[in-house]
Amino acid sequence: MANIVHASSSLRIVGTDGRSVCSLLGVDPSMSPADAVGFIEGIEALYNGSTVTARISTLSEIERN
């Protein structure tokens, strides 16, 4: 048997011009969508209301039993 376990996630936030605003490593893979949106809205506020987009990438590991 084997299990797939979510090990970690990263969050990349990009401005409307396509430039990277910030990248966060070690994000909790079980973060709720509401938590993610709250963080993204905080980043938008830091950039004077400029719209940003975000992508979450999750790294998984295979555990063999």
All heavy atoms as TSV, in Angstrom:
chain	resi	resn	atom	element	x	y	z
A	1	MET	N	N	0.832	-1.184	0.000
A	1	MET	CA	C	0.000	0.000	0.000
A	1	MET	C	C	0.873	1.243	0.000
A	1	MET	O	O	1.997	1.229	0.467
A	1	MET	CB	C	-0.893	0.048	1.242
A	1	MET	CG	C	-2.049	-0.920	1.291
A	1	MET	SD	S	-3.323	-0.653	0.062
A	1	MET	CE	C	-4.028	0.885	0.532
A	2	ALA	N	N	0.291	2.294	-0.491
A	2	ALA	CA	C	0.966	3.588	-0.498
A	2	ALA	C	C	-0.062	4.682	-0.247
A	2	ALA	O	O	-1.250	4.521	-0.531
A	2	ALA	CB	C	1.668	3.812	-1.822
A	3	ASN	N	N	0.400	5.775	0.304
A	3	ASN	CA	C	-0.435	6.943	0.538
A	3	ASN	C	C	0.217	8.153	-0.108
A	3	ASN	O	O	1.442	8.260	-0.128
A	3	ASN	CB	C	-0.578	7.242	2.041
A	3	ASN	CG	C	-1.317	6.154	2.769
A	3	ASN	OD1	O	-2.278	5.597	2.270
A	3	ASN	ND2	N	-0.857	5.852	3.962
A	4	ILE	N	N	-0.608	9.047	-0.628
A	4	ILE	CA	C	-0.097	10.323	-1.111
A	4	ILE	C	C	-0.368	11.346	-0.015
A	4	ILE	O	O	-1.507	11.521	0.422
A	4	ILE	CB	C	-0.760	10.740	-2.431
A	4	ILE	CG1	C	-0.370	9.742	-3.525
A	4	ILE	CG2	C	-0.354	12.149	-2.817
A	4	ILE	CD1	C	-1.018	9.994	-4.861
A	5	VAL	N	N	0.681	12.001	0.438
A	5	VAL	CA	C	0.588	12.951	1.544
A	5	VAL	C	C	1.014	14.326	1.045
A	5	VAL	O	O	2.073	14.470	0.426
A	5	VAL	CB	C	1.517	12.511	2.706
A	5	VAL	CG1	C	1.449	13.506	3.839
A	5	VAL	CG2	C	1.149	11.119	3.165
A	6	HIS	N	N	0.175	15.328	1.296
A	6	HIS	CA	C	0.538	16.699	0.924
A	6	HIS	C	C	1.612	17.193	1.887
A	6	HIS	O	O	1.383	17.306	3.085
A	6	HIS	CB	C	-0.679	17.625	0.946
A	6	HIS	CG	C	-1.733	17.229	-0.033
A	6	HIS	ND1	N	-1.503	17.164	-1.385
A	6	HIS	CD2	C	-3.009	16.865	0.135
A	6	HIS	CE1	C	-2.601	16.780	-2.004
A	6	HIS	NE2	N	-3.524	16.584	-1.103
A	7	ALA	N	N	2.790	17.461	1.373
A	7	ALA	CA	C	3.926	17.833	2.211
A	7	ALA	C	C	3.981	19.325	2.482
A	7	ALA	O	O	4.176	19.757	3.611
A	7	ALA	CB	C	5.222	17.369	1.556
A	8	SER	N	N	3.836	20.142	1.451
A	8	SER	CA	C	3.871	21.590	1.623
A	8	SER	C	C	3.274	22.253	0.393
A	8	SER	O	O	3.056	21.616	-0.627
A	8	SER	CB	C	5.301	22.091	1.836
A	8	SER	OG	O	6.065	21.915	0.670
A	9	SER	N	N	3.023	23.524	0.518
A	9	SER	CA	C	2.473	24.299	-0.597
A	9	SER	C	C	3.214	25.620	-0.697
A	9	SER	O	O	3.844	26.072	0.248
A	9	SER	CB	C	0.982	24.577	-0.379
A	9	SER	OG	O	0.237	23.396	-0.412
A	10	SER	N	N	3.103	26.217	-1.868
A	10	SER	CA	C	3.630	27.568	-2.059
A	10	SER	C	C	2.534	28.401	-2.703
A	10	SER	O	O	1.669	27.887	-3.400
A	10	SER	CB	C	4.893	27.553	-2.922
A	10	SER	OG	O	4.601	27.058	-4.202
A	11	LEU	N	N	2.568	29.689	-2.429
A	11	LEU	CA	C	1.578	30.620	-2.944
A	11	LEU	C	C	2.317	31.696	-3.710
A	11	LEU	O	O	3.232	32.322	-3.181
A	11	LEU	CB	C	0.794	31.231	-1.780
A	11	LEU	CG	C	-0.280	32.253	-2.087
A	11	LEU	CD1	C	-1.410	31.620	-2.898
A	11	LEU	CD2	C	-0.835	32.835	-0.801
A	12	ARG	N	N	1.969	31.880	-4.978
A	12	ARG	CA	C	2.607	32.901	-5.815
A	12	ARG	C	C	1.561	33.922	-6.195
A	12	ARG	O	O	0.505	33.578	-6.731
A	12	ARG	CB	C	3.208	32.272	-7.066
A	12	ARG	CG	C	3.905	33.273	-7.951
A	12	ARG	CD	C	4.668	32.582	-9.069
A	12	ARG	NE	N	5.422	33.566	-9.805
A	12	ARG	CZ	C	5.118	33.970	-11.033
A	12	ARG	NH1	N	4.096	33.445	-11.668
A	12	ARG	NH2	N	5.855	34.870	-11.628
A	13	ILE	N	N	1.840	35.188	-5.912
A	13	ILE	CA	C	0.914	36.268	-6.195
A	13	ILE	C	C	1.522	37.162	-7.267
A	13	ILE	O	O	2.684	37.554	-7.181
A	13	ILE	CB	C	0.593	37.066	-4.920
A	13	ILE	CG1	C	-0.058	36.127	-3.905
A	13	ILE	CG2	C	-0.303	38.250	-5.232
A	13	ILE	CD1	C	-0.359	36.735	-2.583
A	14	VAL	N	N	0.716	37.463	-8.293
A	14	VAL	CA	C	1.181	38.199	-9.463
A	14	VAL	C	C	0.251	39.386	-9.701
A	14	VAL	O	O	-0.964	39.273	-9.562
A	14	VAL	CB	C	1.184	37.279	-10.704
A	14	VAL	CG1	C	1.605	38.016	-11.953
A	14	VAL	CG2	C	2.070	36.077	-10.467
A	15	GLY	N	N	0.825	40.532	-10.073
A	15	GLY	CA	C	0.046	41.716	-10.413
A	15	GLY	C	C	-0.558	41.606	-11.797
A	15	GLY	O	O	-0.230	40.706	-12.571
A	16	THR	N	N	-1.431	42.549	-12.145
A	16	THR	CA	C	-2.095	42.518	-13.452
A	16	THR	C	C	-1.115	42.711	-14.599
A	16	THR	O	O	-1.404	42.321	-15.733
A	16	THR	CB	C	-3.187	43.611	-13.539
A	16	THR	OG1	O	-2.601	44.875	-13.215
A	16	THR	CG2	C	-4.321	43.321	-12.593
A	17	ASP	N	N	0.061	43.268	-14.310
A	17	ASP	CA	C	1.071	43.452	-15.350
A	17	ASP	C	C	1.902	42.182	-15.579
A	17	ASP	O	O	2.808	42.166	-16.392
A	17	ASP	CB	C	1.989	44.622	-15.010
A	17	ASP	CG	C	2.707	44.447	-13.681
A	17	ASP	OD1	O	2.500	43.403	-13.016
A	17	ASP	OD2	O	3.459	45.355	-13.306
A	18	GLY	N	N	1.580	41.116	-14.842
A	18	GLY	CA	C	2.293	39.852	-15.002
A	18	GLY	C	C	3.555	39.736	-14.167
A	18	GLY	O	O	4.225	38.720	-14.200
A	19	ARG	N	N	3.881	40.789	-13.431
A	19	ARG	CA	C	5.078	40.750	-12.598
A	19	ARG	C	C	4.768	40.112	-11.252
A	19	ARG	O	O	3.702	40.319	-10.677
A	19	ARG	CB	C	5.610	42.159	-12.365
A	19	ARG	CG	C	6.151	42.787	-13.606
A	19	ARG	CD	C	6.682	44.141	-13.288
A	19	ARG	NE	N	7.777	44.446	-14.191
A	19	ARG	CZ	C	8.463	45.540	-14.138
A	19	ARG	NH1	N	8.214	46.444	-13.221
A	19	ARG	NH2	N	9.431	45.750	-15.005
A	20	SER	N	N	5.726	39.361	-10.760
A	20	SER	CA	C	5.565	38.706	-9.474
A	20	SER	C	C	5.523	39.738	-8.355
A	20	SER	O	O	6.360	40.635	-8.283
A	20	SER	CB	C	6.719	37.736	-9.245
A	20	SER	OG	O	6.572	37.089	-8.011
A	21	VAL	N	N	4.532	39.634	-7.497
A	21	VAL	CA	C	4.414	40.508	-6.333
A	21	VAL	C	C	5.109	39.862	-5.153
A	21	VAL	O	O	5.909	40.468	-4.476
A	21	VAL	CB	C	2.926	40.798	-6.018
A	21	VAL	CG1	C	2.784	41.544	-4.709
A	21	VAL	CG2	C	2.289	41.573	-7.162
A	22	CYS	N	N	4.810	38.582	-4.905
A	22	CYS	CA	C	5.496	37.854	-3.840
A	22	CYS	C	C	5.263	36.360	-4.007
A	22	CYS	O	O	4.323	35.923	-4.664
A	22	CYS	CB	C	5.073	38.332	-2.454
A	22	CYS	SG	S	3.412	37.873	-1.968
A	23	SER	N	N	6.142	35.596	-3.409
A	23	SER	CA	C	6.014	34.148	-3.358
A	23	SER	C	C	6.232	33.711	-1.921
A	23	SER	O	O	7.161	34.181	-1.271
A	23	SER	CB	C	7.050	33.471	-4.257
A	23	SER	OG	O	6.795	33.758	-5.606
A	24	LEU	N	N	5.370	32.837	-1.452
A	24	LEU	CA	C	5.484	32.319	-0.097
A	24	LEU	C	C	5.694	30.819	-0.158
A	24	LEU	O	O	4.938	30.107	-0.818
A	24	LEU	CB	C	4.211	32.613	0.700
A	24	LEU	CG	C	3.879	34.071	0.873
A	24	LEU	CD1	C	2.440	34.235	1.301
A	24	LEU	CD2	C	4.794	34.676	1.910
A	25	LEU	N	N	6.693	30.343	0.523
A	25	LEU	CA	C	6.963	28.913	0.605
A	25	LEU	C	C	6.495	28.407	1.962
A	25	LEU	O	O	6.407	29.154	2.926
A	25	LEU	CB	C	8.456	28.650	0.429
A	25	LEU	CG	C	9.067	29.175	-0.866
A	25	LEU	CD1	C	10.572	28.973	-0.852
A	25	LEU	CD2	C	8.444	28.500	-2.060
A	26	GLY	N	N	6.224	27.130	2.062
A	26	GLY	CA	C	5.845	26.533	3.332
A	26	GLY	C	C	4.433	26.852	3.773
A	26	GLY	O	O	4.125	26.812	4.957
A	27	VAL	N	N	3.552	27.159	2.818
A	27	VAL	CA	C	2.153	27.439	3.137
A	27	VAL	C	C	1.480	26.124	3.533
A	27	VAL	O	O	1.733	25.078	2.939
A	27	VAL	CB	C	1.451	28.062	1.906
A	27	VAL	CG1	C	-0.034	28.246	2.144
A	27	VAL	CG2	C	2.107	29.379	1.536
A	28	ASP	N	N	0.627	26.168	4.534
A	28	ASP	CA	C	-0.091	24.975	4.996
A	28	ASP	C	C	-0.980	24.451	3.870
A	28	ASP	O	O	-1.868	25.173	3.395
A	28	ASP	CB	C	-0.935	25.327	6.217
A	28	ASP	CG	C	-1.669	24.145	6.809
A	28	ASP	OD1	O	-1.562	23.023	6.281
A	28	ASP	OD2	O	-2.361	24.349	7.823
A	29	PRO	N	N	-0.773	23.218	3.411
A	29	PRO	CA	C	-1.567	22.688	2.294
A	29	PRO	C	C	-3.057	22.567	2.609
A	29	PRO	O	O	-3.876	22.485	1.711
A	29	PRO	CB	C	-0.975	21.307	2.020
A	29	PRO	CG	C	0.239	21.191	2.827
A	29	PRO	CD	C	0.251	22.283	3.841
A	30	SER	N	N	-3.422	22.581	3.884
A	30	SER	CA	C	-4.839	22.466	4.243
A	30	SER	C	C	-5.489	23.833	4.457
A	30	SER	O	O	-6.591	23.913	4.997
A	30	SER	CB	C	-4.986	21.600	5.495
A	30	SER	OG	O	-4.329	22.213	6.595
A	31	MET	N	N	-4.831	24.901	4.000
A	31	MET	CA	C	-5.375	26.251	4.125
A	31	MET	C	C	-6.739	26.314	3.438
A	31	MET	O	O	-6.916	25.774	2.349
A	31	MET	CB	C	-4.409	27.243	3.476
A	31	MET	CG	C	-4.914	28.658	3.413
A	31	MET	SD	S	-3.723	29.844	2.747
A	31	MET	CE	C	-3.186	29.092	1.241
A	32	SER	N	N	-7.680	26.975	4.084
A	32	SER	CA	C	-9.019	27.080	3.502
A	32	SER	C	C	-9.038	28.157	2.410
A	32	SER	O	O	-8.214	29.071	2.423
A	32	SER	CB	C	-10.039	27.436	4.586
A	32	SER	OG	O	-9.884	28.789	4.968
A	33	PRO	N	N	-9.980	28.060	1.467
A	33	PRO	CA	C	-10.099	29.100	0.450
A	33	PRO	C	C	-10.342	30.479	1.062
A	33	PRO	O	O	-9.820	31.483	0.570
A	33	PRO	CB	C	-11.294	28.646	-0.394
A	33	PRO	CG	C	-11.332	27.168	-0.212
A	33	PRO	CD	C	-10.875	26.939	1.205
A	34	ALA	N	N	-11.110	30.548	2.152
A	34	ALA	CA	C	-11.372	31.838	2.805
A	34	ALA	C	C	-10.081	32.442	3.351
A	34	ALA	O	O	-9.869	33.652	3.247
A	34	ALA	CB	C	-12.391	31.660	3.920
A	35	ASP	N	N	-9.211	31.601	3.921
A	35	ASP	CA	C	-7.924	32.095	4.422
A	35	ASP	C	C	-7.067	32.615	3.276
A	35	ASP	O	O	-6.416	33.652	3.394
A	35	ASP	CB	C	-7.168	31.000	5.164
A	35	ASP	CG	C	-7.811	30.642	6.492
A	35	ASP	OD1	O	-8.579	31.464	7.036
A	35	ASP	OD2	O	-7.541	29.529	6.990
A	36	ALA	N	N	-7.059	31.902	2.170
A	36	ALA	CA	C	-6.266	32.311	1.011
A	36	ALA	C	C	-6.760	33.648	0.474
A	36	ALA	O	O	-5.968	34.549	0.196
A	36	ALA	CB	C	-6.323	31.244	-0.086
A	37	VAL	N	N	-8.072	33.817	0.354
A	37	VAL	CA	C	-8.634	35.066	-0.151
A	37	VAL	C	C	-8.323	36.216	0.803
A	37	VAL	O	O	-7.982	37.320	0.372
A	37	VAL	CB	C	-10.156	34.931	-0.392
A	37	VAL	CG1	C	-10.801	36.277	-0.617
A	37	VAL	CG2	C	-10.415	34.023	-1.576
A	38	GLY	N	N	-8.396	35.979	2.102
A	38	GLY	CA	C	-8.059	37.021	3.066
A	38	GLY	C	C	-6.629	37.491	2.915
A	38	GLY	O	O	-6.346	38.697	2.963
A	39	PHE	N	N	-5.721	36.562	2.695
A	39	PHE	CA	C	-4.317	36.925	2.501
A	39	PHE	C	C	-4.142	37.711	1.209
A	39	PHE	O	O	-3.453	38.731	1.174
A	39	PHE	CB	C	-3.447	35.668	2.490
A	39	PHE	CG	C	-1.988	35.981	2.376
A	39	PHE	CD1	C	-1.262	36.388	3.477
A	39	PHE	CD2	C	-1.345	35.907	1.154
A	39	PHE	CE1	C	0.081	36.701	3.375
A	39	PHE	CE2	C	-0.005	36.216	1.030
A	39	PHE	CZ	C	0.704	36.613	2.155
A	40	ILE	N	N	-4.774	37.264	0.146
A	40	ILE	CA	C	-4.671	37.938	-1.152
A	40	ILE	C	C	-5.239	39.360	-1.063
A	40	ILE	O	O	-4.651	40.303	-1.594
A	40	ILE	CB	C	-5.389	37.112	-2.236
A	40	ILE	CG1	C	-4.636	35.795	-2.458
A	40	ILE	CG2	C	-5.512	37.881	-3.538
A	40	ILE	CD1	C	-5.437	34.742	-3.178
A	41	GLU	N	N	-6.353	39.529	-0.377
A	41	GLU	CA	C	-6.927	40.866	-0.215
A	41	GLU	C	C	-5.982	41.770	0.588
A	41	GLU	O	O	-5.893	42.966	0.327
A	41	GLU	CB	C	-8.291	40.779	0.449
A	41	GLU	CG	C	-9.346	40.220	-0.488
A	41	GLU	CD	C	-10.681	39.973	0.184
A	41	GLU	OE1	O	-10.766	39.992	1.436
A	41	GLU	OE2	O	-11.656	39.749	-0.549
A	42	GLY	N	N	-5.278	41.205	1.555
A	42	GLY	CA	C	-4.289	41.980	2.301
A	42	GLY	C	C	-3.158	42.459	1.404
A	42	GLY	O	O	-2.711	43.601	1.508
A	43	ILE	N	N	-2.701	41.602	0.500
A	43	ILE	CA	C	-1.647	41.991	-0.449
A	43	ILE	C	C	-2.169	43.082	-1.372
A	43	ILE	O	O	-1.470	44.054	-1.665
A	43	ILE	CB	C	-1.159	40.769	-1.269
A	43	ILE	CG1	C	-0.457	39.762	-0.359
A	43	ILE	CG2	C	-0.259	41.193	-2.412
A	43	ILE	CD1	C	0.839	40.234	0.249
A	44	GLU	N	N	-3.411	42.960	-1.845
A	44	GLU	CA	C	-3.987	43.998	-2.703
A	44	GLU	C	C	-4.034	45.342	-1.977
A	44	GLU	O	O	-3.743	46.382	-2.563
A	44	GLU	CB	C	-5.398	43.599	-3.160
A	44	GLU	CG	C	-5.392	42.521	-4.211
A	44	GLU	CD	C	-6.779	42.079	-4.625
A	44	GLU	OE1	O	-7.721	42.156	-3.821
A	44	GLU	OE2	O	-6.913	41.649	-5.776
A	45	ALA	N	N	-4.379	45.324	-0.693
A	45	ALA	CA	C	-4.421	46.563	0.090
A	45	ALA	C	C	-3.030	47.188	0.193
A	45	ALA	O	O	-2.886	48.404	0.125
A	45	ALA	CB	C	-4.989	46.291	1.474
A	46	LEU	N	N	-1.998	46.343	0.321
A	46	LEU	CA	C	-0.628	46.853	0.381
A	46	LEU	C	C	-0.219	47.517	-0.930
A	46	LEU	O	O	0.641	48.394	-0.948
A	46	LEU	CB	C	0.351	45.727	0.704
A	46	LEU	CG	C	0.330	45.200	2.125
A	46	LEU	CD1	C	1.210	43.957	2.241
A	46	LEU	CD2	C	0.801	46.268	3.098
A	47	TYR	N	N	-0.809	47.071	-2.023
A	47	TYR	CA	C	-0.494	47.626	-3.341
A	47	TYR	C	C	-1.560	48.612	-3.795
A	47	TYR	O	O	-1.895	48.691	-4.972
A	47	TYR	CB	C	-0.298	46.495	-4.350
A	47	TYR	CG	C	1.053	45.853	-4.196
A	47	TYR	CD1	C	1.243	44.840	-3.269
A	47	TYR	CD2	C	2.146	46.296	-4.917
A	47	TYR	CE1	C	2.499	44.271	-3.090
A	47	TYR	CE2	C	3.392	45.737	-4.734
A	47	TYR	CZ	C	3.556	44.731	-3.828
A	47	TYR	OH	O	4.799	44.179	-3.636
A	48	ASN	N	N	-2.133	49.341	-2.837
A	48	ASN	CA	C	-3.105	50.407	-3.100
A	48	ASN	C	C	-4.302	49.944	-3.917
A	48	ASN	O	O	-4.747	50.624	-4.837
A	48	ASN	CB	C	-2.431	51.597	-3.792
A	48	ASN	CG	C	-1.355	52.198	-2.929
A	48	ASN	OD1	O	-1.522	52.295	-1.722
A	48	ASN	ND2	N	-0.250	52.580	-3.538
A	49	GLY	N	N	-4.813	48.783	-3.614
A	49	GLY	CA	C	-6.020	48.297	-4.274
A	49	GLY	C	C	-5.799	47.698	-5.643
A	49	GLY	O	O	-6.753	47.350	-6.321
A	50	SER	N	N	-4.544	47.572	-6.075
A	50	SER	CA	C	-4.250	46.969	-7.369
A	50	SER	C	C	-4.652	45.492	-7.339
A	50	SER	O	O	-4.423	44.796	-6.370
A	50	SER	CB	C	-2.758	47.104	-7.671
A	50	SER	OG	O	-2.451	46.487	-8.900
A	51	THR	N	N	-5.286	45.031	-8.405
A	51	THR	CA	C	-5.734	43.645	-8.476
A	51	THR	C	C	-4.552	42.707	-8.679
A	51	THR	O	O	-3.651	42.993	-9.462
A	51	THR	CB	C	-6.727	43.467	-9.639
A	51	THR	OG1	O	-7.822	44.361	-9.440
A	51	THR	CG2	C	-7.253	42.054	-9.711
A	52	VAL	N	N	-4.575	41.586	-7.963
A	52	VAL	CA	C	-3.552	40.565	-8.118
A	52	VAL	C	C	-4.233	39.222	-8.345
A	52	VAL	O	O	-5.416	39.064	-8.066
A	52	VAL	CB	C	-2.620	40.481	-6.869
A	52	VAL	CG1	C	-1.881	41.779	-6.647
A	52	VAL	CG2	C	-3.386	40.095	-5.623
A	53	THR	N	N	-3.493	38.280	-8.883
A	53	THR	CA	C	-3.968	36.912	-9.009
A	53	THR	C	C	-3.040	36.016	-8.213
A	53	THR	O	O	-1.908	36.386	-7.910
A	53	THR	CB	C	-4.001	36.442	-10.479
A	53	THR	OG1	O	-2.687	36.542	-11.021
A	53	THR	CG2	C	-4.945	37.295	-11.306
A	54	ALA	N	N	-3.513	34.833	-7.873
A	54	ALA	CA	C	-2.708	33.935	-7.046
A	54	ALA	C	C	-2.796	32.508	-7.563
A	54	ALA	O	O	-3.805	32.098	-8.144
A	54	ALA	CB	C	-3.185	33.991	-5.599
A	55	ARG	N	N	-1.711	31.787	-7.338
A	55	ARG	CA	C	-1.650	30.372	-7.701
A	55	ARG	C	C	-1.046	29.605	-6.530
A	55	ARG	O	O	-0.014	29.997	-5.995
A	55	ARG	CB	C	-0.796	30.176	-8.940
A	55	ARG	CG	C	-0.605	28.695	-9.293
A	55	ARG	CD	C	0.154	28.528	-10.554
A	55	ARG	NE	N	-0.732	28.911	-11.647
A	55	ARG	CZ	C	-0.348	29.096	-12.881
A	55	ARG	NH1	N	0.912	28.960	-13.201
A	55	ARG	NH2	N	-1.206	29.419	-13.815
A	56	ILE	N	N	-1.691	28.522	-6.148
A	56	ILE	CA	C	-1.171	27.662	-5.092
A	56	ILE	C	C	-0.641	26.395	-5.744
A	56	ILE	O	O	-1.328	25.754	-6.538
A	56	ILE	CB	C	-2.265	27.299	-4.071
A	56	ILE	CG1	C	-2.737	28.553	-3.337
A	56	ILE	CG2	C	-1.758	26.264	-3.083
A	56	ILE	CD1	C	-3.884	28.327	-2.395
A	57	SER	N	N	0.586	26.042	-5.416
A	57	SER	CA	C	1.194	24.800	-5.892
A	57	SER	C	C	1.453	23.924	-4.675
A	57	SER	O	O	2.006	24.381	-3.676
A	57	SER	CB	C	2.517	25.078	-6.601
A	57	SER	OG	O	2.305	25.924	-7.707
A	58	THR	N	N	1.048	22.671	-4.758
A	58	THR	CA	C	1.203	21.749	-3.637
A	58	THR	C	C	2.164	20.629	-4.005
A	58	THR	O	O	2.056	20.042	-5.079
A	58	THR	CB	C	-0.151	21.139	-3.232
A	58	THR	OG1	O	-1.045	22.196	-2.902
A	58	THR	CG2	C	-0.017	20.214	-2.057
A	59	LEU	N	N	3.081	20.380	-3.103
A	59	LEU	CA	C	4.036	19.292	-3.265
A	59	LEU	C	C	3.529	18.106	-2.458
A	59	LEU	O	O	3.189	18.239	-1.284
A	59	LEU	CB	C	5.411	19.715	-2.744
A	59	LEU	CG	C	6.460	18.615	-2.682
A	59	LEU	CD1	C	6.869	18.215	-4.096
A	59	LEU	CD2	C	7.657	19.082	-1.899
A	60	SER	N	N	3.443	16.958	-3.096
A	60	SER	CA	C	2.991	15.756	-2.410
A	60	SER	C	C	4.110	14.723	-2.379
A	60	SER	O	O	4.980	14.712	-3.239
A	60	SER	CB	C	1.779	15.158	-3.123
A	60	SER	OG	O	0.700	16.061	-3.121
A	61	GLU	N	N	4.059	13.890	-1.368
A	61	GLU	CA	C	5.019	12.790	-1.250
A	61	GLU	C	C	4.267	11.476	-1.234
A	61	GLU	O	O	3.110	11.413	-0.801
A	61	GLU	CB	C	5.825	12.939	0.041
A	61	GLU	CG	C	6.707	14.170	0.050
A	61	GLU	CD	C	7.488	14.315	1.344
A	61	GLU	OE1	O	7.153	13.632	2.337
A	61	GLU	OE2	O	8.415	15.122	1.360
A	62	ILE	N	N	4.932	10.455	-1.699
A	62	ILE	CA	C	4.358	9.114	-1.656
A	62	ILE	C	C	4.989	8.360	-0.484
A	62	ILE	O	O	6.211	8.248	-0.406
A	62	ILE	CB	C	4.607	8.353	-2.970
A	62	ILE	CG1	C	3.934	9.101	-4.115
A	62	ILE	CG2	C	4.102	6.923	-2.872
A	62	ILE	CD1	C	4.283	8.542	-5.479
A	63	GLU	N	N	4.122	7.912	0.413
A	63	GLU	CA	C	4.595	7.117	1.551
A	63	GLU	C	C	4.264	5.661	1.259
A	63	GLU	O	O	3.119	5.317	0.980
A	63	GLU	CB	C	3.907	7.547	2.842
A	63	GLU	CG	C	4.350	8.878	3.365
A	63	GLU	CD	C	3.673	9.187	4.706
A	63	GLU	OE1	O	2.674	8.534	5.070
A	63	GLU	OE2	O	4.161	10.109	5.375
A	64	ARG	N	N	5.275	4.829	1.319
A	64	ARG	CA	C	5.042	3.391	1.129
A	64	ARG	C	C	4.899	2.737	2.497
A	64	ARG	O	O	5.689	2.991	3.404
A	64	ARG	CB	C	6.188	2.749	0.365
A	64	ARG	CG	C	6.330	3.340	-1.012
A	64	ARG	CD	C	7.336	2.669	-1.860
A	64	ARG	NE	N	8.531	2.246	-1.154
A	64	ARG	CZ	C	9.512	1.575	-1.727
A	64	ARG	NH1	N	9.450	1.272	-2.992
A	64	ARG	NH2	N	10.560	1.222	-1.028
A	65	ASN	N	N	3.899	1.914	2.615
A	65	ASN	CA	C	3.647	1.200	3.890
A	65	ASN	C	C	4.237	-0.181	3.835
A	65	ASN	O	O	4.220	-0.862	2.898
A	65	ASN	CB	C	2.158	1.114	4.181
A	65	ASN	CG	C	1.536	2.488	4.275
A	65	ASN	OD1	O	2.190	3.455	4.596
A	65	ASN	ND2	N	0.259	2.564	3.950
